[in-house]
């Protein structure tokens, strides 16, 4: 599968979906003007990946900030990961957040409650 690598901007996150390297990350700030056009190709890629995923998928979220519109699409990404896990594959979500950012920690906890995927909250300074 062709990897997706998008360099982040002020309004869009850095994205690395690389099945060959087994590296999956969304990081930075997510407040794109058109969330559907930004996240649509990512969701399509994940749907394709779900047909033949790696033996273990570790997905890293390292978001500093995301807006309300992005939160729904982030949930859609997590739902795709849940589909992969439900199909019997090993999936782990690592939700990285600054240790002093209670909002991002709480967001990670809320997502962990919604989807049935192993979730690990990782704080950093």
Buried (B, 14 or more C-beta within 10 A) or exposed (E): EEEBEBEBEEBBBBBBBBBEEEBBBBBBBBBBEEBEEBBEEBBEBBEEBBEEBBEEBBBBBBBBEBEEBBBEBBBBBBBBBBBBBEEEBEBBBBBBBBEEBEEBBEBBBEBBEEBBBBBEBEBEE
